[in-house]
Amino acid sequence: MRTIRRLIYGEVLSAVAYVTLAFLSLFFFFDLVEEIQSVGRHAATGYTLAHALAYVALLIPSHLYELTPIAVLIGTIFVMARLAQSSEFTILRTSGLGPWRALRALLILGLGFVVLTFALGDYLSPVADRTAQLLKARYTGRITVGQTGAWLKEKQDYGQYAVNVGELASDGVMHDIRVFEFDNRGFLQSIMQASSATVADDDAWQLQQVKRTEFPVSDAETETARIGHQQWDTLRWPNHLSAEMVSAALLKPERMRTLDLFQYIQHLQANAQNAQRYEIEFWRKVFYPLSCLVMVVLALPFAYLHFRAGSITAYVFGGVLAGISFFLLNNVFGYVGTLQNWRPWFAAALPGLIYSVLSLSAFGWLVIRR
């Protein structure tokens, strides 16, 4: 059995690597063509072809994370179909490779791809994508969201804060900061404006060039209420808004680490904000690596088909369409779940459940019954 596993694993790994390289080359070409236009638009700011190549190269881990399940499906289908066409799989079956042994062998291989996909999506891809965005922002302008920037909320024991971050520079420094402070009754107490801010190790913000305007609430004993003004060159503002939370508001949430995304969801819920979009992304990051197991199970029935000369191409093309459809469904159900207010875990798991039913049905019909 060890020899059989070594044969199958070697063939599948080679095919998956070849398919992955082909897809990455295609995405690299498309991204580079698009970035060449940015080189022309921002040539005056020093954005050169070398910077565009570095930016496109940093996008490769994100593409690799998205393409791994599809590459696993296509590569495994090709290997299973080729072994069936050359009658090698028939020889393996007569040597004692039953359906359940074959399924177990492929599931073990699929677990390896699950670990690889999780590592790509949780460690390599977030760092590379953030570096790419900040590198491009250094030459093409700071990162911002629309005309008003990004909004965050912070709830503390003595009041609540609404925080507006206008832009994020390439070095991680936030610019055009506005902090609106409200008391527990919901009355506006003060507005702080800062030209820039950095996040310290203890998550406190170090504000620069700060202007604070206070709005005291008049009561029955106070005849007049005066508006106070204060200024500081630097001011330390303790809060629980980490750098990852600011990045989540300005950058793509799907590029965050799973733990950072979970902490950001907890922060949104603690401040009575809608976190469904981020909950769906969280569960997608949990379930997406597991789709590699679904793909290897979906590819196994191809080893039990009878091929004529040239028919293997049609089945491999069918595998390509199945992989693309899974990628599309994975994105579509995320948007549908947000619009229809589905449970986040259900919206994220539904594409995998659909393909699990298809793969197990095909396995039961073609492998066990026939």
KAFEN-V207613 format. One record per pair of residues at least 24 apart in sequence whose ideal C-beta (glycine too) atoms are under 8 Angstrom apart, sorted by the first residue. I is the first residue (numbers start at 1). J is the second residue. D is the distance in Angstrom with one decimal. If there is no record, write none. Layout:
BEGIN
{{I;J;D} {I;J;D}}
END
This chain:
BEGIN
{{1;96;7.6} {1;97;7.9} {1;101;7.0} {1;105;7.9} {4;92;5.9} {4;95;7.2} {4;97;5.8} {4;105;7.3} {5;105;5.3} {5;108;7.8} {8;79;7.2} {8;105;6.1} {8;106;7.5} {8;109;7.5} {9;105;7.9} {9;109;5.7} {11;79;4.5} {11;82;7.9} {11;83;7.5} {12;75;6.0} {12;76;5.4} {12;79;5.1} {12;109;6.2} {15;74;7.8} {15;75;3.6} {15;76;7.3} {15;78;5.1} {15;79;5.1} {16;71;5.1} {16;72;5.6} {16;74;7.9} {16;75;3.5} {16;76;7.2} {16;113;7.8} {17;75;7.7} {18;75;7.1} {19;71;4.4} {19;74;4.9} {19;75;4.8} {19;78;7.7} {20;64;6.9} {20;67;6.2} {20;68;7.2} {20;71;4.3} {20;75;7.9} {23;63;7.5} {23;67;5.0} {23;70;7.5} {23;71;6.4} {24;60;6.1} {24;63;6.0} {24;64;6.5} {24;67;7.1} {27;59;7.8} {27;60;7.9} {27;63;4.8} {27;67;7.8} {28;56;6.0} {28;57;7.8} {28;60;6.8} {31;56;4.5} {31;59;5.8} {32;56;5.0} {38;136;7.6} {38;140;6.5} {41;140;7.9} {42;139;5.7} {42;140;4.8} {45;139;4.9} {45;140;6.8} {46;139;5.4} {47;136;7.7} {47;139;3.7} {47;140;6.0} {51;135;6.8} {51;136;7.6} {51;139;6.2} {54;135;6.4} {55;132;5.2} {55;135;5.7} {55;136;5.3} {58;128;4.7} {58;129;7.1} {58;131;5.5} {58;132;3.6} {58;135;7.0} {59;128;7.4} {59;129;7.1} {59;132;5.7} {60;128;7.5} {61;120;6.0} {61;124;4.5} {61;125;4.5} {61;128;4.3} {61;129;7.4} {62;125;4.8} {62;128;6.8} {62;129;5.2} {62;255;6.8} {64;120;5.7} {64;125;7.7} {65;117;6.4} {65;120;4.2} {65;121;4.5} {65;124;7.9} {65;125;4.8} {66;327;7.1} {68;113;6.4} {68;116;6.7} {68;117;4.7} {68;120;6.8} {68;292;6.7} {69;113;7.8} {69;117;6.9} {69;288;7.3} {69;291;4.5} {69;292;5.3} {69;294;7.8} {69;295;5.3} {69;323;7.3} {69;326;6.9} {70;295;7.8} {70;323;3.5} {70;324;7.1} {70;326;7.0} {70;327;6.1} {71;323;7.9} {72;110;7.3} {72;113;5.2} {72;292;5.1} {72;295;4.7} {72;296;6.5} {73;295;3.9} {73;296;7.9} {73;298;6.4} {73;299;6.0} {73;319;5.6} {73;322;6.4} {73;323;4.7} {73;326;7.6} {74;316;6.8} {74;319;4.8} {74;320;5.8} {74;323;5.8} {76;106;7.2} {76;295;6.7} {76;296;5.4} {76;299;3.7} {76;300;7.9} {77;299;4.5} {77;302;5.2} {77;315;6.5} {77;316;6.0} {77;318;7.8} {77;319;3.7} {78;312;7.8} {78;316;5.3} {78;319;7.3} {79;299;8.0} {80;299;5.4} {80;300;6.4} {80;302;4.2} {80;303;3.9} {81;302;4.7} {81;303;7.3} {81;305;7.2} {81;307;6.6} {81;312;4.8} {81;315;5.1} {81;316;6.5} {82;312;6.5} {83;303;5.9} {84;302;6.7} {84;303;5.0} {84;304;6.9} {84;305;5.8} {84;306;7.4} {84;307;5.9} {85;307;4.2} {85;311;8.0} {85;312;5.3} {89;303;4.7} {89;304;7.8} {99;363;7.6} {99;367;4.5} {99;368;6.2} {102;300;6.2} {102;303;7.2} {103;297;6.8} {103;300;6.1} {103;363;7.0} {106;296;4.3} {106;297;7.0} {106;299;7.5} {106;300;5.8} {107;293;6.2} {107;296;6.6} {107;297;7.3} {109;296;6.3} {110;292;5.0} {110;293;4.3} {110;295;7.2} {110;296;4.1} {110;297;7.7} {111;293;7.1} {113;289;7.9} {113;292;3.9} {113;296;7.7} {114;289;4.6} {114;290;6.0} {114;292;5.0} {114;293;6.4} {115;289;7.7} {117;288;6.9} {117;289;3.9} {117;292;5.9} {118;289;4.3} {121;258;7.9} {121;285;5.9} {121;288;6.8} {121;289;6.9} {122;257;5.3} {122;258;5.3} {122;285;7.2} {123;257;7.2} {125;255;6.4} {126;255;5.1} {126;256;5.8} {126;257;5.2} {126;260;7.8} {129;251;7.6} {129;252;7.3} {129;255;4.3} {130;247;6.5} {130;251;6.6} {130;255;6.9} {133;251;6.0} {134;170;4.4} {134;171;7.5} {134;172;7.2} {135;170;6.8} {137;168;7.3} {137;169;6.9} {137;170;4.5} {138;169;8.0} {138;170;3.6} {138;171;8.0} {142;167;3.8} {142;168;6.1} {142;169;5.1} {142;170;7.4} {142;175;6.6} {143;167;6.5} {143;168;4.4} {143;169;7.9} {143;250;5.3} {143;251;7.0} {144;168;7.4} {144;250;7.3} {145;249;7.1} {145;250;5.8} {149;176;6.7} {149;250;8.0} {150;246;7.1} {150;249;3.7} {150;250;5.0} {151;249;7.2} {152;241;5.8} {152;245;6.6} {152;246;7.1} {152;249;5.8} {153;268;7.9} {153;271;4.0} {153;272;7.9} {153;273;5.9} {154;239;5.1} {154;240;6.4} {154;241;5.7} {154;271;6.9} {155;270;6.2} {155;271;4.9} {155;272;8.0} {156;239;7.6} {158;183;7.8} {158;184;7.4} {159;183;5.0} {159;184;6.2} {159;189;6.7} {160;184;7.7} {160;271;7.7} {161;239;7.1} {163;239;8.0} {163;241;6.5} {165;246;5.9} {165;249;7.0} {165;250;7.0} {168;246;6.9} {168;247;7.5} {168;250;5.0} {172;198;7.2} {172;199;7.8} {172;243;6.7} {173;197;7.3} {173;198;5.7} {174;198;7.3} {174;199;8.0} {174;246;6.4} {177;205;7.9} {177;207;6.5} {179;237;7.1} {183;217;7.6} {187;217;5.3} {188;215;5.5} {189;214;6.8} {189;215;6.2} {189;216;7.9} {189;217;7.6} {190;214;4.6} {190;215;6.5} {191;215;7.8} {192;235;7.8} {192;237;7.5} {194;235;7.5} {197;237;8.0} {199;241;7.8} {199;242;6.6} {199;243;4.4} {199;246;7.3} {200;236;7.6} {202;238;7.7} {203;238;8.0} {203;239;6.8} {203;240;6.0} {203;241;6.9} {203;242;5.0} {204;236;5.5} {204;237;6.4} {204;238;4.5} {204;239;6.7} {205;236;7.4} {205;237;4.6} {205;239;6.3} {205;241;7.2} {206;234;6.4} {206;235;7.8} {206;236;5.9} {206;237;8.0} {207;232;7.7} {207;234;6.8} {207;235;4.5} {207;236;7.5} {207;237;5.7} {208;233;7.2} {208;234;5.9} {209;233;6.6} {210;234;7.4} {210;235;4.5} {240;267;6.8} {241;267;7.8} {248;278;7.4} {253;277;7.1} {253;278;5.4} {253;281;4.9} {254;281;5.1} {254;284;7.3} {254;285;7.4} {256;281;7.8} {258;282;6.8} {258;285;5.1} {258;286;6.9} {261;285;6.8} {276;337;7.8} {276;338;6.0} {276;341;7.2} {276;344;6.1} {277;338;5.7} {279;344;3.6} {280;334;5.3} {280;337;5.5} {280;338;6.4} {280;344;4.6} {280;347;5.3} {280;348;5.6} {281;334;7.5} {282;344;7.1} {282;348;7.9} {283;344;5.2} {283;345;4.7} {283;347;7.5} {283;348;3.5} {283;349;6.8} {284;330;7.1} {284;334;6.4} {284;348;4.3} {286;348;7.2} {287;348;5.2} {287;349;5.0} {287;352;5.4} {288;330;7.2} {290;352;6.4} {291;326;7.0} {291;330;7.9} {291;351;7.7} {291;352;5.2} {291;355;7.2} {294;352;5.7} {294;355;4.9} {294;356;5.1} {294;359;5.7} {295;323;7.7} {295;326;8.0} {295;355;7.8} {295;359;8.0} {297;356;7.6} {297;359;4.2} {297;360;6.8} {297;363;6.2} {298;322;7.0} {298;355;6.3} {298;358;6.6} {298;359;3.7} {298;362;6.8} {300;359;7.9} {300;363;6.0} {300;367;6.9} {301;359;8.0} {301;362;4.4} {301;363;5.6} {301;365;7.8} {301;366;4.1} {301;367;5.9} {304;366;5.1} {304;367;5.4} {304;370;6.9} {305;366;7.0} {322;355;8.0} {326;351;6.1} {326;355;5.9} {329;354;7.0}}
END
